[in-house]
């Protein structure tokens, strides 16, 4: 297994869903945009779970740059939030924003420099 039972339990506690919505076998191999969106949701949920674990372990959300995957994901969340605020296309949904707010995510980069 790639994840321990404890990691799977922690992901489930933060709302991770193991089911892929709308997963059906397709008869042809054409590109499936719905599948791509679902894959992005899975990745987002995994990174969110990692961020929650980081916070539980360290007591803060200031992820160092040497934790490349999580650090990059946090940067992407800042970008998506800014795009949403500017009225541009963004993958930052209300639900994602709510989840991040619930753990004390800092949206403004200046707030991180304190």
C-alpha positions as CSV (number, residue, x, y, z in Angstrom):
1,X,0.0,0.0,0.0
2,X,1.1,3.5,-0.7
3,X,-0.6,5.0,2.4
4,X,-0.6,3.6,5.9
5,X,-3.9,2.9,7.7
6,X,-3.3,6.0,9.8
7,X,-2.8,8.2,6.8
8,X,-6.0,6.9,5.2
9,X,-7.9,7.6,8.5
10,X,-6.5,11.1,8.6
11,X,-7.6,11.8,5.0
12,X,-11.0,10.5,5.7
13,X,-11.3,12.7,8.8
14,X,-10.7,15.8,6.6
15,X,-13.4,14.7,4.1
16,X,-11.4,12.8,1.6
17,X,-13.6,10.6,-0.6
18,X,-12.1,7.4,-2.1
19,X,-14.8,7.0,-4.7
20,X,-14.3,8.6,-8.1
21,X,-17.5,10.3,-9.0
22,X,-18.9,9.2,-12.3
23,X,-16.3,6.5,-12.9
24,X,-17.5,4.3,-15.7
25,X,-15.7,2.3,-18.3
26,X,-15.7,3.9,-21.6
27,X,-15.7,2.0,-24.9
28,X,-13.4,4.2,-26.7
29,X,-10.1,5.9,-25.6
30,X,-11.1,9.5,-26.3
31,X,-10.0,12.1,-23.8
32,X,-12.4,12.3,-20.8
33,X,-12.4,15.8,-19.3
34,X,-14.6,14.6,-16.4
35,X,-11.9,12.1,-15.5
36,X,-9.3,14.8,-15.6
37,X,-11.3,17.0,-13.2
38,X,-11.8,14.0,-10.9
39,X,-8.0,13.3,-10.9
40,X,-7.4,17.0,-10.0
41,X,-9.9,16.6,-7.1
42,X,-8.0,13.5,-5.9
43,X,-4.7,15.3,-6.0
44,X,-6.2,18.4,-4.3
45,X,-7.6,16.2,-1.5
46,X,-4.3,14.4,-1.0
47,X,-2.3,17.7,-0.7
48,X,-5.0,19.1,1.6
49,X,-4.6,16.0,3.8
50,X,-0.8,16.4,3.8
51,X,-1.2,20.0,4.8
52,X,-3.4,19.0,7.7
53,X,-0.9,16.4,8.8
54,X,1.9,19.0,8.5
55,X,-0.1,21.4,10.7
56,X,-0.9,18.6,13.3
57,X,2.8,17.7,13.5
58,X,4.4,21.2,13.4
59,X,1.6,23.4,14.8
60,X,1.6,25.8,11.9
61,X,1.1,26.0,8.1
62,X,4.5,27.6,7.2
63,X,5.7,24.8,4.9
64,X,9.4,25.1,4.0
65,X,10.4,25.2,0.3
66,X,12.3,21.9,0.7
67,X,8.9,20.1,1.0
68,X,8.5,20.8,-2.8
69,X,5.2,19.1,-3.5
70,X,3.3,20.7,-0.6
71,X,5.1,24.1,-1.0
72,X,4.2,24.2,-4.7
73,X,0.6,23.2,-3.9
74,X,0.3,26.0,-1.4
75,X,1.6,28.5,-4.0
76,X,-1.0,27.2,-6.5
77,X,-3.8,27.8,-3.9
78,X,-2.6,31.4,-3.5
79,X,-2.7,31.8,-7.3
80,X,-6.1,30.2,-7.7
81,X,-7.5,32.4,-4.9
82,X,-6.1,35.6,-6.5
83,X,-7.6,34.5,-9.9
84,X,-10.9,33.9,-8.3
85,X,-10.9,37.3,-6.5
86,X,-10.1,39.0,-9.9
87,X,-13.1,37.2,-11.5
88,X,-10.9,35.0,-13.7
89,X,-11.2,31.3,-14.2
90,X,-10.1,29.5,-11.1
91,X,-10.2,26.0,-9.6
92,X,-10.7,27.5,-6.2
93,X,-14.2,26.4,-5.3
94,X,-16.2,27.7,-2.3
95,X,-15.8,24.3,-0.7
96,X,-12.0,24.3,-1.1
97,X,-11.8,27.9,0.2
98,X,-13.9,26.9,3.2
99,X,-11.8,23.9,4.0
100,X,-8.6,25.9,3.9
101,X,-10.1,28.7,6.0
102,X,-11.1,26.1,8.6
103,X,-7.5,25.2,9.2
104,X,-6.3,28.8,9.3
105,X,-4.8,29.0,5.8
106,X,-3.3,32.5,5.1
107,X,-4.5,33.8,1.8
108,X,-2.4,37.0,1.8
109,X,1.3,36.3,1.3
110,X,2.1,39.4,3.4
111,X,0.5,37.7,6.4
112,X,3.0,34.9,6.1
113,X,6.0,37.3,6.5
114,X,5.0,38.4,10.0
